[in-house]
Amino acid sequence: MKKLIRISTGGAMAAIFIASILAGGCAKKKPAAPAGVPVTVAKAFATNVPVQIDPPPFGHVTVYSTVAVHSQIGGILQQVHFQEGSEVKSNALLFTIDPRPSQAALAQARANLERDAGQLEFQKGNYSRDQKLLADKIISQNQLDTDKASLDAATGTVAADQAAITNAQLNLQFCEIRAPFDGVAGSLEIHEGNIVKAPDDTLVTINQIHPIYAGFAVPEQYLPEIQRQMGKGKLKVSATFQNMEGPPAQGELTFVDNSVDETTGTIQLKATFPNENDALWPGQFVEVTLTLSELTNAVVVPSQAVQTGQDKQYVYVVKPDQTVEERPVTTGIVYDGETVVEKGVSVGETVVTDGQLRLEAGAKVTIKK
C-alpha cells in the first residue's frame, strides 16, 4: 500500500526564496575599476637638430661650365670620335679635320726655311769678307753697308720662315679637336663630310656636370645669419626632387650674390655639388635644404604630441601612476617630424602622442602598444 507524502506549499515557497537569496549572495562580485583612456605615447629624448630655412626653397640646376666647340681652321670634317649625349674626358679626341692642306703648308714652310737658311749663310760669309776688304781699303764703306743690309734681310727671312713653320704646326694640331674638360656632349651640329667654316660653325656643346651648381633664392631676412654662419665654415646644402632614387644630393654653399633683388626681396645663392653619381642634371628643378647651424643635445618630442590651446602650447605628460598632467611647453624648430621643446619637458619623460581629445588633467590612461 503506497503512502502519500504531503508537502506544505508555504514551506516550499519559503525554501525557494531562501535559496535564491543565498545563490545571489554567492554570485555577487566587486565592481570593476573604471578603464583608462587608451593613448599612444613616446619618450622625450635629446639629439642634435639642424637649423634649416623653412620652407625649403626651390632651385634650378645649372652646369658648372659649358663650352661651344668651334674649329680654329676650316676644312672638311673627316671624322667624329664620340657619340651624341655621351660623356667625354678631358683632352679626348672629338673631331678630325682633313689634315692634308695643313701638312702641305707645313712642308712648304720647312722648304722655305731650308732655302732661306742657305741664303743667310751666304750673306754672313759675304759680309765677313767685305769687312776684311774694307780694312784693306779695297771696298768702300757704302758697299759694306749694303752687304750688312742684305745680311739683316736674310736673317729676318729665316725668322719669318721659322714662324711660318710654327703656324703650320699649330694648324696641323688644330686638325684634331679635343675636349677642354670632362663633360657630357650634346647633339652634333655638323656631321662627317661637311665643310667646317672656322671659327663660325659650332660643332657640339659640352657641359661640365662634375661638379654641378644649384641656384636658389631665399628671403633677405636670412642673409645676416647666412653671412654669420659662413664666417664659421662651409654651410651644408642638400637637393632632392620628386621620384628621386637614393638619398638627397649633398653639397656646399659657394656663392652669395652681391645684391638683394628689390622686386622680390630675395637674395640669390648657389651651391656646388660633386654630383659623382649624376643624380642632378642641368635644367632640373630641385627642392634645396640649406642648413645654417645645429642645435646640440636639444630635447625633442614627436610633433603630434604638441597641442595648441587658445593662449599656449602644451603636452600631456604621463606620470608614474598612469595619470596625465597638462604641461605648458615652449617649442622651437620642427625637423623630420620632431619638435624641439625648449622648456617644459625633460629627457626621458613620457608624452601622449595620440588620444589627447579624450584627456584632461588628472585623467587615467591606458597605454596602447
C-alpha positions in Angstrom: 0.0 0.0 0.0 1.6 3.3 -1.2 2.0 6.2 1.2 1.2 9.7 0.2 3.7 12.4 1.2 2.2 15.9 1.7 4.4 18.9 1.2 3.3 22.2 2.6 3.0 24.9 -0.1 4.1 27.7 2.1 7.2 25.8 3.3 8.3 25.1 -0.3 8.0 28.8 -1.3 10.0 29.8 1.7 12.7 27.4 0.9 12.9 28.6 -2.7 13.1 32.2 -1.6 15.9 31.5 0.9 17.8 29.5 -1.7 17.6 32.4 -4.2 19.0 34.8 -1.7 21.8 32.5 -0.8 22.6 31.9 -4.5 22.5 35.7 -5.3 24.8 36.3 -2.4 27.3 33.8 -3.6 27.3 35.2 -7.2 27.8 38.9 -6.3 31.3 40.4 -7.5 33.2 43.6 -6.7 32.5 46.5 -9.1 35.2 46.8 -11.9 37.6 49.7 -11.7 37.0 52.3 -14.5 39.2 51.7 -17.6 41.8 54.4 -18.5 41.6 56.4 -21.8 43.6 54.5 -24.4 46.6 56.5 -25.7 49.9 56.1 -27.5 53.0 57.6 -26.0 56.6 58.4 -26.7 59.6 59.4 -24.6 61.3 62.8 -25.0 64.9 62.4 -26.0 68.0 64.5 -26.7 69.6 64.8 -30.1 71.3 67.2 -32.5 68.9 69.1 -34.7 69.9 71.0 -37.8 68.6 74.6 -38.2 67.3 75.0 -41.7 65.5 77.5 -43.8 61.8 76.7 -43.7 60.0 76.3 -46.0 62.8 74.9 -48.2 63.4 77.0 -51.4 63.2 75.6 -54.9 66.3 75.8 -57.0 67.4 75.3 -60.6 70.3 73.1 -61.5 72.9 74.7 -63.9 76.1 73.4 -65.4 79.4 74.1 -63.7 80.9 75.2 -67.1 79.8 75.0 -70.7 81.8 75.3 -74.0 80.6 75.6 -77.6 83.3 73.7 -79.6 84.5 75.5 -82.7 87.2 74.7 -85.2 90.2 77.0 -85.5 90.8 76.1 -89.1 88.4 75.5 -92.0 88.2 72.2 -93.9 86.3 69.0 -94.4 85.1 67.3 -91.2 86.8 64.0 -91.7 85.8 62.0 -88.6 83.7 62.3 -85.4 85.1 60.3 -82.5 82.2 60.3 -79.9 78.5 59.6 -79.6 76.0 62.3 -79.1 75.0 62.6 -75.4 78.0 60.6 -74.2 80.5 61.5 -71.5 83.8 62.7 -72.8 87.1 63.0 -70.9 89.4 66.0 -70.8 91.7 66.1 -73.9 89.7 63.3 -75.6 89.7 63.5 -79.4 86.3 64.7 -80.6 86.8 65.7 -84.3 89.4 65.3 -87.1 89.5 68.0 -89.8 91.2 66.8 -93.1 94.9 67.4 -92.2 96.3 67.3 -95.8 96.2 71.0 -96.5 97.9 71.7 -93.2 100.5 69.0 -93.9 101.3 70.6 -97.2 101.6 74.0 -95.7 104.0 72.7 -93.1 106.1 71.0 -95.8 106.2 74.3 -97.8 107.3 76.3 -94.7 110.1 73.9 -94.0 111.3 74.0 -97.6 111.3 77.8 -97.5 113.3 77.7 -94.3 116.0 75.5 -95.9 116.2 77.8 -98.9 116.5 81.0 -96.9 118.8 79.5 -94.3 121.3 78.8 -97.2 120.9 82.4 -98.4 121.6 83.6 -94.8 124.8 81.6 -94.6 125.9 83.2 -97.9 125.2 86.7 -96.7 127.1 86.0 -93.5 130.2 84.9 -95.4 129.9 87.8 -97.8 129.7 90.3 -95.0 132.7 88.8 -93.2 134.9 89.0 -96.4 133.8 92.6 -97.0 134.8 93.6 -93.5 138.4 92.5 -94.3 138.4 94.2 -97.7 137.3 97.4 -96.1 140.1 97.2 -93.6 142.5 96.9 -96.6 140.6 99.8 -98.2 139.7 97.7 -101.2 136.0 98.4 -101.0 134.0 101.4 -99.8 132.0 101.7 -96.6 128.9 102.0 -98.7 129.5 98.5 -100.1 129.9 97.1 -96.6 126.7 98.8 -95.5 124.9 97.2 -98.5 126.1 93.8 -97.5 125.0 94.4 -93.9 121.5 95.2 -95.1 121.4 92.1 -97.2 122.5 90.0 -94.2 119.8 91.6 -91.9 117.2 90.9 -94.6 118.3 87.2 -94.8 118.2 86.9 -91.0 114.6 88.3 -91.0 113.5 86.0 -93.8 114.8 82.9 -91.8 112.9 84.2 -88.7 109.8 84.6 -90.7 110.2 81.0 -92.1 110.6 79.7 -88.6 107.4 81.5 -87.6 105.6 80.1 -90.6 106.6 76.6 -89.6 105.3 77.2 -86.1 102.0 78.4 -87.5 101.8 75.4 -89.9 102.4 73.0 -87.0 99.7 74.7 -85.0 97.2 74.4 -87.9 98.1 70.7 -88.2 97.4 70.3 -84.4 94.1 72.2 -84.9 93.0 69.4 -87.3 92.4 67.4 -84.1 89.8 69.0 -81.9 89.8 67.8 -78.3 87.6 68.1 -75.2 88.5 71.0 -72.9 87.3 69.2 -69.8 85.4 66.2 -68.5 81.7 66.6 -69.5 78.7 65.5 -71.4 78.4 66.1 -75.2 75.2 67.5 -76.6 73.8 67.0 -80.1 76.1 67.0 -83.1 75.7 70.2 -85.1 77.9 69.2 -88.1 78.3 65.7 -89.4 81.2 63.9 -91.2 81.8 65.1 -94.8 80.6 68.6 -94.3 82.9 71.6 -94.7 83.6 73.4 -91.5 83.8 77.2 -91.6 86.2 78.5 -88.9 85.5 79.9 -86.5 81.8 80.5 -87.1 80.4 76.9 -87.0 79.6 75.3 -83.7 80.4 71.6 -83.8 79.0 70.5 -80.4 78.3 71.9 -77.0 79.9 70.2 -73.9 78.5 70.7 -70.4 80.6 70.1 -67.3 78.4 68.4 -64.7 81.1 67.1 -62.3 80.7 69.3 -60.2 77.4 71.0 -60.8 75.6 74.0 -59.5 72.1 74.5 -58.0 71.0 78.1 -57.8 68.2 79.2 -55.5 66.8 82.3 -53.7 66.0 82.9 -50.0 64.2 85.8 -48.3 66.6 88.6 -47.4 65.9 88.3 -43.7 68.1 85.2 -43.7 71.1 87.0 -45.2 72.7 88.1 -41.8 72.5 84.6 -40.4 73.9 83.1 -43.6 76.8 85.5 -43.6 77.4 84.9 -39.9 77.5 81.1 -40.3 79.6 81.3 -43.5 82.2 83.1 -41.4 82.5 80.0 -39.2 82.8 77.5 -42.1 81.1 75.9 -45.1 77.3 75.6 -45.0 75.8 72.2 -46.0 73.2 72.1 -48.8 71.1 69.2 -49.9 68.9 68.9 -53.0 66.1 66.5 -53.9 63.4 66.2 -56.4 60.2 64.2 -57.0 60.8 60.5 -57.5 64.4 60.8 -56.7 66.1 57.5 -56.0 68.5 57.3 -53.1 69.4 60.0 -50.6 69.4 63.7 -51.4 72.5 65.1 -53.2 74.9 66.8 -50.7 76.8 69.9 -51.5 78.1 73.2 -50.0 77.1 76.8 -50.3 79.7 78.5 -52.5 78.1 81.8 -53.8 76.1 84.6 -52.3 75.0 87.3 -54.8 76.3 90.9 -54.2 72.8 92.5 -54.0 69.2 91.8 -53.0 66.6 91.7 -55.7 64.5 94.8 -54.9 61.5 93.3 -56.8 61.2 90.0 -54.9 63.1 90.8 -51.7 65.3 87.7 -52.1 69.0 87.0 -52.4 70.4 84.6 -55.0 72.6 81.8 -53.7 74.4 79.0 -55.4 75.5 75.6 -54.1 78.1 73.3 -55.6 77.5 69.5 -55.7 80.2 66.9 -56.6 77.4 65.0 -58.4 79.6 61.9 -58.8 76.5 59.7 -59.4 74.9 62.1 -61.9 71.9 62.5 -59.5 71.4 66.1 -60.7 71.0 67.1 -64.3 71.2 70.6 -65.9 67.8 72.3 -66.1 66.2 70.3 -63.2 64.1 72.0 -60.6 65.0 70.8 -57.1 64.0 71.4 -53.5 67.0 72.8 -51.7 67.7 72.5 -48.0 70.2 74.9 -46.5 71.5 74.0 -43.1 72.5 77.2 -41.1 73.7 75.6 -37.9 72.9 72.7 -35.5 71.3 72.6 -32.1 73.3 70.2 -29.8 71.5 67.9 -27.4 68.1 69.5 -28.0 65.1 67.9 -26.2 62.6 66.7 -28.8 59.2 65.1 -28.9 57.1 63.8 -31.8 55.3 66.8 -33.3 51.9 65.2 -32.9 52.4 65.4 -29.1 52.3 69.2 -29.1 48.8 70.6 -28.7 47.8 74.2 -29.3 45.4 76.0 -26.9 43.9 79.5 -27.0 47.0 81.1 -25.5 49.6 78.4 -25.1 51.1 75.1 -26.4 51.1 72.1 -24.1 51.7 68.4 -24.0 50.2 65.6 -21.8 52.9 64.0 -19.7 52.1 60.6 -18.3 53.0 60.2 -14.6 54.1 57.0 -12.9 50.5 56.4 -11.5 49.2 56.3 -15.2 47.5 59.7 -14.9 48.3 62.6 -17.1 49.5 66.1 -16.4 48.8 69.0 -18.8 52.2 70.6 -19.2 52.7 74.0 -20.9 55.8 74.0 -23.2 57.9 76.4 -25.2 58.7 74.9 -28.6 61.4 75.6 -31.1 62.0 74.4 -34.7 60.4 71.3 -36.3 62.6 68.8 -38.1 61.8 65.5 -39.6 58.5 65.1 -37.6 60.1 66.0 -34.3 59.6 69.3 -32.4 62.3 70.9 -30.2 61.0 71.6 -26.7 63.0 74.5 -25.3 61.1 74.5 -22.0 58.6 72.3 -20.2 59.7 68.7 -20.8 62.8 66.8 -19.7 64.6 63.9 -21.4 63.0 60.6 -20.5 59.5 61.9 -19.7 56.6 60.2 -21.5 54.3 62.3 -23.5 51.0 61.4 -25.2 51.1 61.3 -29.0 47.6 60.1 -29.8 44.3 60.2 -27.9 44.5 63.7 -26.5 40.9 64.6 -27.4 39.5 62.5 -24.6 42.0 63.7 -22.0 42.0 66.3 -19.2 44.4 67.0 -16.4 44.5 64.0 -13.9 42.8 61.6 -16.3 43.7 57.9 -16.1 45.2 56.4 -19.2 45.9 53.0 -20.7 49.0 52.9 -22.9 48.3 51.1 -26.2 51.2 49.0 -27.6 
